[in-house]
């Protein structure tokens, strides 16, 4: 009897173990050619795609049987010769995919609660982006026709869409604190600076402990800490405060301090980069302001966010744009310590300071810059 019970128990154990779900992907496609390679990839610590498995389409089908995952994570399917990819959440479930060659982003994915949740979020993002793209096109047309009132209306509508997006996505996180996709959503909110650090911290703390410990959760926590640091720096570089002091390398390799580059009356601190199209478009206006008012006490120091490998592009841009004033750069792009000290997260960014080093205006461009300098220093 005891032996029989043990056999029953062993059989139950085997059945139980055998029913543990595995991570599996079964795919079909109506329009991708047989013989096409399909790649299953993951996103590494450097946000690069790393191939973990490859298969081939046969009779319109493909499949993957990778190792089970210890925690849900984002993975990507790419197809040889096809543009775009398919994003899915890897979890220990059987996931089915129907792939469409000319519109991979519309491919159908099912299987697993995380993929269901991700589809909800992804569809919301796509719908919102289409709406914003339409507004952008209308805004460009309004700008070209000189209809400034319509431009203002469209800009307000655009901001309203962004605000509504943020509220919906915060609600998704609050309603799904144990889902991995909530980490993705919060990462997107932090990465786009759609929310402030305090709110990001609050949402992060509401997540299940296990989500905070996975790689993407740890990285998210680091992003929030960085955002908090940027906000603190930006608060220091507000109008009415003293401009944070700095010293940085010039094009010839010597060191230049802000204090040594200041004009007798006013100074513009200009954050830019040779690769930044809006910066380059604004440069002729800044050059005109400098040439008109330099002799009246205006100086400029430009801080470039170029990369080390692009130093020659930085120097060429200075020459081509006729920026005949002070220049510095650590050639560290967004990691530039001067930019970080000012909390700069977008360029062009400008700070106008007076002779005492106090910030009196920020981010003046175009006619607004000309008008302000004219107000301070008179007609050119």
N, C-alpha and C positions, 0 to 999 in steps of 0.2 A: 504494500500500500504506500509506504513511504517512498519507495523507489518510483512507483507510478506518479506520485505527486511531484517528485523531482523532475521526471520526464516532461510532465505538463508544464511545470515552471520554466524548464529550459526551452520548450517549444514556444511559450509565450514570449520569452526573452528574445528568441530568434526573430519571431514575427515583429516584435516591437522594434528591434534594431533594424530590421529590414524595411520598416516603414518610415525611417528617418528620411526627410526630403533631401534631395541633392540639387545642386545648382546645374541646370541644364537649359540650353537654348535650342529650340526647334524653329527653323525659319522656312518660309516659302516666299517666292517672288514670281509675279506674273510677267515681268518684263526685263529681268537681268539675265544675260546669257549664261547658259550652262558652261562650265569650265572657268567661270570668273572666281578669282580668289576673294574670300571674305576674311577680314581680320577682326579679331576680338582684342580690344586694347583697353588699357587702364590709364588713368591720369597719375603721373608720378609726382614726387614732391616739388618738382620744378615746373609743374603744370604742362608737362610734355606728354604726348601719347606714347605709351610703351606697349609693344605687341606682346600678348601672352598666349595667343593661339591663332592658327590659321586653318581654314577649311576651304572646300571648293563646292560651288553650286552644281548639283547633279539632278537632272529631271525637275528643275525648278525648286529644289529643296536644298537646305544646308542645316548643319547642326553643330553644336559644341557641347562637350562634356567636361568642363573644367573642374578643377579642385573646388570643393565646397569653400565658401567664404566664412571667415570667423565673425564678420559683421557686414551689414549692407554697405555697398560702395558703388560709386558711379563708374560705369564702363561705356565703351563706345564700339559700335560696329561700323567699319568702313568697307567699301566695296571697290575693288580694282577698277579704275576707269570711270568711277561715278563721283560726282561732286557732292560734298556734304557728308553727313554721317547720321547714325541713329544713336541716340543716347538712351541708355536703360540703367535700371538699378539692379545690380547683381545681388541676389539673395538666394538662399537655398530653397528654391522653388523651380518648377518647370515653367519657363518663360517662352511664350510663342511670339514670333515676329512675322509680319507680312511686310516685305520691303518693296518700295516703289522707286524705280531707278531715277526718274526725273524729278522726284520730290521726296527725297529720303526723310525730310522732316515731318512728312505726313504719314509715314509708315505706322502700322498698327502694332501695338505691343500690349500683351496681356499676360497675367500671371504674377501673383504676389501683391500684397497690400501696398508695398512701397512703390511699385510701378503704377498702380492705380492712382495713388496720391500724386506721384510725379506728373502723370498725364494731366491731372486737374490743374497743377501749377503751370505746366508747360503750355497748355492750351490758353490759359489766362494770359501768359506772357505774350504769346503769338498774337492773340486778339488785340491786346493793348498796343503792341508795336505797330500793327497795321493801322490802327486808329491814329497813332502819333505820326506815322509816316505820311498819312494823308494830310494831317495838319501842317507838317513840315513843307509839303509841296504847295499847299495853299499859302503858307507864310512866305515862301520864296517868291511866289507869283505876286503877292501883295507888296513885298519889298521892291520888286522890279517895277511895279506900276506906281510906286510912291504912295501907296495907301497906308499911311502910318497908323490910322485908327484901327484898321482891320488887323494890322500886324500886332497891335496891342491886345486886341480881342483874342486872336489866335494864340498868342503867348500865354494869356490867362487860361485859356481852355487847355493848353498843353500842361500847364502847372496843375490844373485841377485833375487831369487824368493821372499825373504822377502821384498826387496826394491820395487819390482813390486807390491806386495800385498799392501804395504803401500800406494803407489801412487794411485792405483785403489780405495782404500777405502777412501782416502782423497777426491778423485773426487766424489764418491758417496755422501759423506756428503755435499760437495759444491753444488751438483746438487739437493739435497733434504733437504734444510734447515728447512722445516716445518714438516718433517716426524719424528715420534718417533724413528724409527729404526736408524736414524742418531745418536741419543743419545747412542744407543747400540753400534754402530760401533765405535764411538769416545771413549766410555768407554773401549772397547777392545783395541784400539790403545794405550790409556793411561796406561791401566793395564799391557800391555806387553812391555811398554816403547818403542814402535815402533816409536814414535815421541817425540820431545822435548816439554817442557812445553809451550814455547812461541807459537809454532804452535798449540798446543792443545787449548790454550787460544784464539787464532785467530779463530779457527774453532768453539769453543763454543760461542763466541760473534756473529758469523754469524747465529746461530740458532734462530728460532722464540722465542720471549719472553716467550710464554706459555710453551715451552719445558724446559726452564731454571727454571721454577717455580715448575714443577712436582717433585715428590720424586727422581726419577732417575736422573733428571737434576740437582737437588741440590747436590746429592751424586757425580755426575760427576764433578761438580765444586770443591767439596772438594778433589776429587782425583787429579785434576789438581793442586790445591794448594799444596798438599802433594808432587807431582812430582816436583814442582818448588822448594820446600824446600829440597828435596833429591838432586836435581841438584846443588843447592847452597852449600850443605854440601860436595858433591863430588868434587866440584870445589875447596873447601878449602883443601881437602885431595889429592891434585894433587902433582905429582913429582915436587920438588923444593920448596914446601911450608913446613912450620912447621907442624908436625903431631898434630892434635887437642888433647889437653890434656883431660884426663878423669880419673875418680876414680870409681871403681865398686866393688861389693862384691866378695870375694873369696869363695871357697867351704866351708870353716869353718865359714863364716859369717862376717869375718873382712873386712875392706876396703883396697884396694890396688890402688895406683895411678900409671899411666904410668911412671912418673918420677922416681918412686922407683923401677921399674922393668926393667929399661934399662940396657943393657950390656955396658961394658966399651968402646966398639967400635961400635957395631951394634946391632940392635934389630928388630926382626920380630913381627909385630902385626898380629895375625892370627885369622880371623873370621871363625868359623866353628860351627858344632852341631853334637851331637851323632847320630841324625837321617839322617844326610847328607852323602849319600853313596860316592860321589866323595871326600868329606873331609876325610872320613875314609880310602879310598884308597890311598890318598896322605900322610896320617899320617906317615907311615913307612919311607918315604923319608925325611920328616921333622925331624923325630926322629934321623935318621942317620946324617943329617946335624948338628943338635944340639949336638949330642954326639961327633961329630968330631971337632966342632969349638967352643963349649962353653968355653973351657979353653983358647981360643985365643981372647975372648972378645965378643962373640955372646950370646945374650939372646933372649928368646921368651916369649911373653905374649899372651895367647889364650883367645879370647872373644867368649863365647858360646852363640848361639841363641836357646838354649833349652828352654822348657816350665817349669813352676814351678812344675807341676805334674810329670815331667820327671827328676827331679833333680838326682835321683838315677841312671838313665841311663847315665846322664852326667858324674857322678863320676865314674861309672863302665867303661865307654869308656876311660876316662883318664887313669885309671889303666890298662885296657886291652891293650891299644895302647902304653903304656909305655911313656906317655907324661910328662916327669919329669921336668917341668918348671912351670912358673906362669900361673894361670888360674883365670878368673873372669867371672861373668855372672849376669845379673839382672833377668834371667830366664823369659824373656818376649818375646821370639821368635823375630819376625821381628820388634816389638815395642821397642826392646832394645835401650836405649838412646845412648849407645856408637856406635852401628851400624848406628843409625840415624845420629849421629854427623859426621860419615864418609861417609854417603850416600850409605851405603851398601845395595844392593837389590838382591844380589846373592852370594852364598857361594860355595866353599871356596873363600875367598878374603884375600889377604895378602899385607902388607905394610912393606917395608924394610926402616928403618931409621938409620941415623948415630948418632954419640955421641952427636951432637947438637940438635937432635930431628927433623932433616930435612928429608923429604921423598926423597929417592934416587931411589927407584924402586917400582913397584906395581905388584901384582898378578903373582909373579914368582912361578912356580911349576915344579916338575919333574927335568929333566936335567938342565933346565934353572936356577932353584934355586941353584942347586949344583955348576954350572959353575960360577954364580955371586959371591957366597960366597967364592969360591975358588980363584976367581980373587981378591977379597978384602983382604982375610986373608991367602992366600997361600995354598999350599998342606996340606991336613989333616995328 
